[in-house]
């Protein structure tokens, strides 16, 4: 833990800087001034502040934490950690004033990142530091405003890539994800924030990197895990640093002779339409959506465009979609988390259902599609419960279809 004396010394040295901010300055103007003050400080002092901040990141290893939160009135002066899915404040007595965390957090930003923060009121970026063992650890960071003060969330990026076999996928699904078998098509990895989408995508990209001679372009905000080129060229383009937007990155990638394009997040209609267009042009494309099921993912994409365009988009999606994998990380009985997943392969019946606007029929196709590797979220949760990995309560709580999961559980409960 950080020594109290060290904390007091660092915070005392911040106080003169805080006093340089006129009380008459509020809102963005106040943060412009904080940025100017921080940029004028000696390098050795800024390094010391950064090292002090990084002590909280080092503590994540001891806590086995995935995320850290700091700053803004929402944190009530504490550092918060998410450990095995549960978020709580650190148990020591560290208390920060809002102005102190404002300066601490501004100090870790580059001038260009601060410009994004002040213009968009939010900035995503990656952060890297050396851990105690000398290994470089990367974090995905999001800085934003909370009642006119800056707040930060950082998520530790797993340096180890899960083996592809660890995803437990049927051979038909594995083929759909490989450039060796499917040269083009759109694959969606979906789920809520914190459901492991990025880890799954990294596993899929790594499997292709190891097995095919190709060019892979990764567009992310921010870039998380860095893939070393193996059999493939791997380009990492971070939104805000290497390219202005997901859409521009995808369009530019078409001029870079790619085989695989990974779009970190399909977050707006323009990016979604661009993903469909680059897939339609004969490229293998991967992307993520914040949706909890395959059917919701289809509806979300079609619903993002004006009603007069939806039939055209529906037909295009039916033609280019390869696979949808919706996933959740479920608290396990041993204190960790287990991956539950719903998988849809775009078989001819599924393709017809999408094209004819009969998406509601797809759920039954997933239930009966095990020979193709398909399954519903409820079937996956049921399997985990049957294997003794998750509780019945967790299976029910995380099901998309509560009625169906109860039916499955009642069949096997004695």
C-alpha positions as CSV (number, residue, x, y, z in Angstrom):
1,X,0.0,0.0,0.0
2,X,1.0,3.6,-0.4
3,X,2.6,5.1,2.7
4,X,0.6,7.8,4.4
5,X,3.7,10.0,4.6
6,X,4.2,9.7,0.8
7,X,0.6,10.6,0.2
8,X,0.7,13.6,2.4
9,X,3.9,14.9,0.8
10,X,2.5,14.5,-2.8
11,X,-0.8,16.2,-2.0
12,X,0.9,19.0,-0.1
13,X,3.0,19.7,-3.2
14,X,-0.2,19.9,-5.3
15,X,-1.8,22.5,-3.0
16,X,0.2,25.5,-4.4
17,X,-0.8,24.4,-7.9
18,X,-4.4,24.3,-6.9
19,X,-4.2,27.8,-5.5
20,X,-3.1,29.1,-8.9
21,X,-6.5,28.3,-10.3
22,X,-8.7,31.4,-9.9
23,X,-12.0,30.8,-8.1
24,X,-13.8,32.7,-10.9
25,X,-12.9,29.9,-13.4
26,X,-15.5,27.2,-13.7
27,X,-16.3,24.4,-16.1
28,X,-14.1,23.8,-19.1
29,X,-12.2,27.0,-18.6
30,X,-11.0,25.7,-15.2
31,X,-9.7,22.5,-16.8
32,X,-7.9,24.5,-19.5
33,X,-6.1,26.3,-16.8
34,X,-5.3,23.1,-14.9
35,X,-3.8,21.7,-18.1
36,X,-1.7,24.8,-18.6
37,X,-0.4,24.6,-15.1
38,X,0.5,20.9,-15.4
39,X,2.3,21.4,-18.7
40,X,4.5,24.1,-17.1
41,X,5.7,21.9,-14.3
42,X,9.3,20.5,-14.2
43,X,9.6,17.0,-15.7
44,X,10.9,15.5,-12.5
45,X,7.9,16.6,-10.6
46,X,5.5,15.3,-13.2
47,X,7.3,12.0,-13.2
48,X,7.0,11.8,-9.4
49,X,3.2,12.5,-9.7
50,X,2.8,9.8,-12.3
51,X,4.7,7.3,-10.2
52,X,2.5,8.1,-7.3
53,X,-0.6,7.5,-9.4
54,X,0.9,4.3,-10.7
55,X,1.0,2.9,-7.2
56,X,-2.7,2.5,-7.4
57,X,-2.3,0.5,-10.6
58,X,0.3,-1.7,-9.0
59,X,-2.2,-2.4,-6.2
60,X,-4.5,-4.0,-8.7
61,X,-2.3,-7.0,-8.9
62,X,-2.5,-7.6,-5.2
63,X,-6.2,-7.1,-5.2
64,X,-6.7,-9.3,-8.3
65,X,-8.7,-6.3,-9.7
66,X,-9.8,-5.8,-13.3
67,X,-10.8,-2.1,-13.0
68,X,-9.9,1.0,-11.0
69,X,-11.9,4.2,-10.6
70,X,-10.7,7.6,-9.2
71,X,-11.8,11.2,-9.2
72,X,-15.0,13.1,-9.3
73,X,-17.6,13.3,-6.5
74,X,-18.9,9.9,-7.4
75,X,-15.8,8.3,-5.9
76,X,-16.2,10.2,-2.6
77,X,-12.4,10.7,-2.3
78,X,-11.6,7.0,-2.5
79,X,-9.9,4.8,-5.0
80,X,-12.3,2.0,-6.1
81,X,-11.4,-1.5,-7.4
82,X,-13.5,-4.1,-9.2
83,X,-12.5,-7.5,-7.9
84,X,-14.2,-10.6,-9.5
85,X,-17.1,-8.5,-10.7
86,X,-17.7,-6.5,-7.5
87,X,-16.7,-2.9,-7.1
88,X,-15.8,-1.4,-3.8
89,X,-13.6,1.4,-2.3
90,X,-10.1,0.6,-1.1
91,X,-10.1,-0.4,2.6
92,X,-7.4,2.1,3.7
93,X,-8.1,5.7,4.8
94,X,-7.0,7.5,1.6
95,X,-9.2,10.5,1.0
96,X,-8.6,12.9,-1.8
97,X,-10.0,16.4,-2.4
98,X,-11.7,16.8,-5.8
99,X,-9.1,19.4,-6.8
100,X,-6.3,17.0,-6.0
101,X,-7.6,14.2,-8.2
102,X,-8.2,16.8,-11.0
103,X,-4.5,17.6,-11.0
104,X,-3.4,14.0,-10.6
105,X,-5.5,12.9,-13.6
106,X,-4.6,15.8,-15.8
107,X,-1.0,14.9,-15.3
108,X,-1.3,11.5,-17.0
109,X,-2.7,13.1,-20.2
110,X,-0.8,14.1,-23.2
111,X,-1.7,17.5,-24.6
112,X,-3.5,15.9,-27.6
113,X,-5.5,13.7,-25.2
114,X,-6.5,16.7,-23.1
115,X,-7.7,18.5,-26.2
116,X,-10.1,15.5,-26.9
117,X,-11.2,15.5,-23.3
118,X,-12.0,19.2,-23.3
119,X,-13.8,19.1,-26.7
120,X,-15.7,15.9,-26.3
121,X,-16.0,15.8,-22.5
122,X,-14.6,12.3,-22.8
123,X,-11.4,10.6,-24.0
124,X,-10.4,7.0,-24.5
125,X,-6.7,6.2,-24.4
126,X,-4.3,3.4,-23.6
127,X,-1.8,3.6,-20.8
128,X,1.3,1.5,-20.3
129,X,3.6,1.1,-17.3
130,X,6.3,-1.3,-15.9
131,X,5.0,-3.6,-13.2
132,X,7.1,-4.9,-10.3
133,X,8.5,-7.8,-12.4
134,X,9.6,-5.5,-15.1
135,X,6.9,-6.6,-17.5
136,X,5.0,-3.9,-19.3
137,X,1.3,-3.8,-18.4
138,X,-1.3,-2.0,-20.6
139,X,-4.5,-0.4,-19.4
140,X,-7.6,0.8,-21.3
141,X,-8.6,4.2,-19.9
142,X,-11.6,6.3,-20.1
143,X,-11.5,9.9,-18.6
144,X,-14.7,11.9,-18.4
145,X,-16.5,14.6,-16.4
146,X,-18.5,14.1,-13.2
147,X,-20.1,17.4,-12.0
148,X,-17.3,19.5,-13.6
149,X,-14.5,17.4,-12.2
150,X,-12.5,14.7,-14.1
151,X,-13.0,11.1,-13.3
152,X,-11.2,8.0,-14.6
153,X,-11.8,4.3,-15.2
154,X,-8.9,2.1,-16.1
155,X,-9.2,-1.6,-17.0
156,X,-6.2,-3.9,-16.9
157,X,-5.6,-5.5,-20.2
158,X,-4.7,-9.2,-20.0
159,X,-1.2,-9.7,-21.4
160,X,-1.9,-13.4,-22.0
161,X,-4.1,-14.4,-24.9
162,X,-6.5,-17.2,-24.2
163,X,-5.9,-20.3,-26.4
164,X,-8.4,-20.6,-29.1
165,X,-9.4,-24.1,-27.8
166,X,-10.3,-22.4,-24.6
167,X,-13.3,-20.8,-26.2
168,X,-14.9,-24.2,-26.5
169,X,-16.2,-23.7,-30.0
170,X,-17.7,-26.3,-32.4
171,X,-15.6,-27.0,-35.5
172,X,-18.1,-25.3,-37.8
173,X,-17.8,-22.1,-35.8
174,X,-14.0,-22.3,-35.7
175,X,-14.0,-22.6,-39.5
176,X,-16.3,-19.5,-39.7
177,X,-13.8,-17.5,-37.7
178,X,-10.8,-18.5,-39.7
179,X,-9.6,-16.8,-42.9
180,X,-8.4,-20.2,-44.1
181,X,-12.1,-21.3,-44.6
182,X,-14.1,-18.0,-44.9
183,X,-12.3,-15.4,-46.9
184,X,-14.9,-12.7,-46.2
185,X,-17.9,-12.1,-44.0
186,X,-18.9,-10.1,-40.9
187,X,-18.5,-11.7,-37.5
188,X,-20.0,-9.9,-34.4
189,X,-18.8,-10.4,-30.9
190,X,-21.4,-8.8,-28.6
191,X,-22.1,-8.3,-24.9
192,X,-22.4,-5.7,-22.3
193,X,-19.3,-3.8,-21.0
194,X,-17.0,-6.1,-19.1
195,X,-18.3,-9.3,-20.8
196,X,-14.9,-10.2,-22.3
197,X,-15.6,-9.2,-25.9
198,X,-12.1,-7.8,-26.4
199,X,-10.4,-10.9,-25.0
200,X,-12.4,-13.1,-27.3
201,X,-11.5,-11.0,-30.3
202,X,-7.9,-11.1,-29.3
203,X,-8.0,-14.8,-29.2
204,X,-9.6,-15.0,-32.7
205,X,-7.1,-12.5,-34.2
206,X,-4.2,-14.4,-32.6
207,X,-5.5,-17.7,-34.1
208,X,-5.5,-16.2,-37.5
209,X,-2.2,-14.5,-37.0
210,X,-0.7,-17.9,-36.2
211,X,-2.2,-19.8,-39.0
212,X,-2.6,-17.7,-42.2
213,X,-0.3,-15.5,-44.3
214,X,-2.3,-12.3,-44.3
215,X,-2.6,-8.6,-43.4
216,X,-4.7,-7.8,-40.3
217,X,-5.7,-4.2,-39.5
218,X,-7.0,-3.5,-36.0
219,X,-8.9,-0.3,-35.4
220,X,-9.7,0.3,-31.7
221,X,-10.4,2.9,-29.1
222,X,-8.0,2.4,-27.5
223,X,-5.7,-0.3,-28.7
224,X,-5.5,-2.8,-25.9
225,X,-3.4,-6.0,-26.4
226,X,-0.5,-5.6,-28.9
227,X,-0.3,-8.6,-31.3
228,X,3.2,-9.4,-32.5
229,X,3.3,-10.3,-36.2
230,X,3.7,-14.1,-36.6
231,X,2.5,-15.3,-40.0
232,X,0.5,-12.1,-40.6
233,X,1.3,-8.4,-40.8
234,X,-0.7,-6.8,-37.9
235,X,-1.4,-3.1,-37.9
236,X,-2.8,-1.4,-34.7
237,X,-4.6,1.9,-35.3
238,X,-5.8,3.7,-32.3
239,X,-8.7,6.1,-32.7
240,X,-7.7,9.6,-31.7
241,X,-4.0,8.8,-32.0
242,X,-3.4,7.1,-35.4
243,X,-6.8,7.7,-37.1
244,X,-9.6,10.2,-36.4
245,X,-12.6,7.7,-36.2
246,X,-13.6,4.1,-36.6
247,X,-15.3,5.0,-39.9
248,X,-12.2,6.7,-41.3
249,X,-10.0,3.8,-40.1
250,X,-12.2,1.3,-41.9
251,X,-12.3,3.3,-45.1
252,X,-8.6,3.9,-45.1
253,X,-7.9,0.2,-44.4
254,X,-9.4,-0.7,-47.8
255,X,-6.4,1.1,-49.4
256,X,-3.9,-0.8,-47.3
257,X,-4.4,-4.3,-48.9
258,X,-6.0,-6.0,-45.8
259,X,-7.3,-9.5,-45.5
260,X,-8.9,-9.0,-42.0
261,X,-10.3,-5.8,-40.6
262,X,-11.2,-5.6,-37.0
263,X,-13.4,-2.7,-35.9
264,X,-13.2,-2.4,-32.2
265,X,-16.8,-1.1,-31.8
266,X,-19.7,-0.5,-34.1
267,X,-20.9,2.4,-32.1
268,X,-22.8,4.6,-34.6
269,X,-24.8,4.2,-37.9
270,X,-21.9,5.4,-40.0
271,X,-19.5,2.9,-38.7
272,X,-22.1,0.1,-39.0
273,X,-22.8,0.9,-42.6
274,X,-19.1,1.2,-43.3
275,X,-18.5,-2.3,-41.8
276,X,-21.2,-3.7,-44.1
277,X,-19.7,-2.0,-47.1
278,X,-16.1,-3.2,-46.5
279,X,-17.4,-6.8,-45.9
280,X,-19.5,-6.6,-49.0
281,X,-16.3,-5.7,-50.9
282,X,-14.8,-9.1,-50.0
283,X,-13.0,-8.6,-46.7
284,X,-13.2,-10.6,-43.5
285,X,-14.5,-8.2,-40.9
286,X,-14.8,-8.5,-37.1
287,X,-16.6,-6.0,-34.8
288,X,-18.3,-5.7,-31.5
289,X,-21.8,-4.5,-30.4
290,X,-23.2,-3.7,-27.0
291,X,-26.1,-6.3,-27.3
292,X,-26.9,-9.4,-25.3
293,X,-28.2,-11.8,-28.0
294,X,-27.8,-12.7,-31.6
295,X,-31.4,-11.5,-32.4
296,X,-30.9,-8.2,-30.6
297,X,-27.7,-7.7,-32.6
298,X,-29.5,-8.1,-35.9
299,X,-32.3,-5.8,-34.8
300,X,-29.8,-3.2,-33.6
301,X,-28.0,-3.0,-36.9
302,X,-31.2,-2.7,-38.9
303,X,-32.7,-0.3,-36.4
304,X,-29.7,2.1,-36.8
305,X,-30.7,3.2,-40.3
306,X,-33.8,5.2,-41.5
307,X,-36.9,3.1,-42.1
308,X,-36.7,3.6,-45.9
309,X,-33.2,2.1,-45.9
310,X,-33.9,-0.9,-43.6
311,X,-35.0,-3.4,-46.3
312,X,-31.8,-2.7,-48.2
313,X,-29.6,-3.1,-45.1
314,X,-31.5,-6.2,-44.1
315,X,-30.7,-7.9,-47.4
316,X,-27.1,-6.8,-47.2
317,X,-26.7,-8.1,-43.7
318,X,-28.3,-11.4,-44.6
319,X,-25.7,-11.7,-47.4
320,X,-22.5,-10.7,-45.5
321,X,-23.1,-11.9,-41.9
322,X,-21.1,-15.0,-41.0
323,X,-21.4,-15.5,-37.2
324,X,-22.7,-13.7,-34.1
325,X,-21.3,-14.6,-30.7
326,X,-23.0,-13.0,-27.7
327,X,-21.3,-13.6,-24.4
328,X,-21.5,-13.0,-20.6
329,X,-19.0,-13.6,-17.8
330,X,-20.9,-15.3,-15.0
331,X,-19.7,-15.4,-11.4
332,X,-18.6,-19.0,-10.7
333,X,-18.9,-21.2,-7.6
334,X,-15.1,-21.1,-7.2
335,X,-14.9,-17.3,-7.0
336,X,-13.9,-16.6,-10.6
337,X,-16.0,-16.2,-13.7
338,X,-17.2,-18.5,-16.5
339,X,-17.9,-17.6,-20.1
340,X,-21.5,-18.2,-21.2
341,X,-22.1,-17.7,-24.9
342,X,-24.9,-17.6,-27.5
343,X,-23.7,-18.5,-31.0
344,X,-25.5,-18.0,-34.3
345,X,-24.1,-19.2,-37.6
346,X,-25.6,-17.7,-40.7
347,X,-27.0,-20.9,-42.2
348,X,-29.5,-20.7,-45.1
349,X,-32.5,-20.8,-42.8
350,X,-31.0,-18.0,-40.6
351,X,-30.2,-16.0,-43.7
352,X,-33.8,-16.4,-45.0
353,X,-35.2,-15.3,-41.6
354,X,-33.0,-12.2,-41.6
355,X,-33.9,-11.3,-45.2
356,X,-37.6,-11.8,-44.7
357,X,-37.7,-9.9,-41.4
358,X,-38.5,-13.0,-39.3
359,X,-35.8,-12.5,-36.8
360,X,-38.0,-13.9,-34.0
361,X,-37.8,-17.4,-35.7
362,X,-34.0,-17.5,-35.2
363,X,-34.2,-18.4,-31.5
364,X,-35.7,-21.8,-32.3
365,X,-33.0,-22.3,-35.0
366,X,-30.3,-21.8,-32.4
367,X,-31.9,-24.2,-30.0
368,X,-32.0,-26.9,-32.7
369,X,-28.7,-26.0,-34.4
370,X,-26.2,-27.9,-32.3
371,X,-24.9,-29.8,-35.3
372,X,-23.7,-26.4,-36.6
373,X,-22.3,-25.3,-33.2
374,X,-25.2,-23.0,-32.5
375,X,-26.7,-22.5,-29.1
376,X,-28.8,-20.1,-27.1
377,X,-27.6,-18.2,-24.0
378,X,-30.0,-20.3,-22.0
379,X,-28.5,-23.6,-23.3
380,X,-25.0,-22.3,-22.4
381,X,-26.0,-21.3,-18.9
382,X,-27.7,-24.6,-18.4
383,X,-24.5,-26.5,-19.4
384,X,-22.4,-24.4,-17.0
385,X,-24.9,-25.2,-14.2
386,X,-25.0,-28.9,-15.0
387,X,-21.2,-28.9,-14.9
388,X,-21.2,-27.5,-11.4
389,X,-19.6,-24.3,-12.4
390,X,-22.3,-21.7,-11.7
391,X,-25.3,-21.6,-9.4
392,X,-28.9,-22.0,-10.4
393,X,-29.5,-18.4,-9.3
394,X,-26.8,-17.0,-11.5
395,X,-28.1,-19.1,-14.5
396,X,-31.5,-17.5,-14.1
397,X,-30.3,-14.0,-13.4
398,X,-28.1,-13.9,-16.5
399,X,-30.6,-15.6,-18.9
400,X,-32.1,-13.5,-21.7
401,X,-35.2,-15.8,-21.7
402,X,-36.2,-16.4,-18.1
403,X,-39.0,-18.8,-19.0
404,X,-36.8,-21.0,-21.1
405,X,-33.9,-21.2,-18.6
406,X,-36.4,-22.3,-15.9
407,X,-37.7,-25.0,-18.2
408,X,-34.2,-26.3,-18.9
409,X,-33.3,-26.3,-15.2
410,X,-36.5,-28.0,-14.1
411,X,-35.9,-30.8,-16.5
412,X,-32.6,-31.7,-14.8
413,X,-33.4,-30.8,-11.2
414,X,-34.4,-33.7,-9.1
